[in-house]
């Protein structure tokens, strides 16, 4: 492989975690890894992307204070034209979706989004993504494409760690006036908790039976130092807000510990938590799909397990 471009995503002077996950994914592709930092003051961000696995950092100075789609499109097109990479990796995020497809279309690149696995097979790049509500996984190839752009699902890879010693190169991009301009940040209601940042999630599903039982698990989570999360049936029933829902239609999480009580493991739920560090599942059904991804499992009544846990905390 000639090389992989990893496009850094940042907000208010901080590189977002998905960027370091892209670096890890780039190792699965092969070839030198170049991190691209597009910003008004890119030098202020280079230290955050100089991690193990990054061979070079390319900076592109732009006038925009924060992300603006047309500005970033022109900058990335300039970098691709100069470096001619085999692959370009971005996070499957709101910002990337706002300009990456346009770059791929204009330059005639291979393109796919919501990718959760990549690999090189000879000279070919193979990517994996889900279809039909995560009921089917497929491998994608890009015949005839010298360069492929992929938008990778956040939390599908561990973030790259360790100090790097990447060289830094500046590339100029044409000045453009974006049709959409960043004006300001406005805080919006995110719900009562952000489960995506939790290191320990105690997650409950339809196995709890009724709404009145949730209080017991809220208290248990508090005593264990965990954050309570839920599967979709709990939200659909109106018992908890979507802010606590794990899954494809909720939040994708990657805690150090994920304790699943009474969750069968629908594919949509597994897509949102299967990369957790340690998964512990409790379900009365020995054939429950959750056991296929769990590191530890118990075929048991969740209330009996909860009662035993309460004795320990």
Secondary structure, 3 states (H helix, E strand, C coil): CCCEEEECCEECCEECHHHHHHHHHHHHHCCCEEEEEEECCHHHCHHHHCECCCCEEEEEECCCCCCCHHHHHHHHHHHHHHHCCCEEEEECCHHHHHHHHHHHHHHCCEEEEEECEEEEECCEEEEEEEECCCCEEEEECCCCCCCEEEEECCCCCCCCCCECCCEEEECCCCCCCCCCCCCCCCCCCCCCCCHHHCCEEEEECHHHCCHHHHHHHHHHHHHHCCEEEECHHHHHCCCCCHHHEECCCCECCCCCEEEEECCCCCHHHHCCCCCCCEEEEEECCCCCHHHHCCCEEEECCHHHHHHHHHHHC
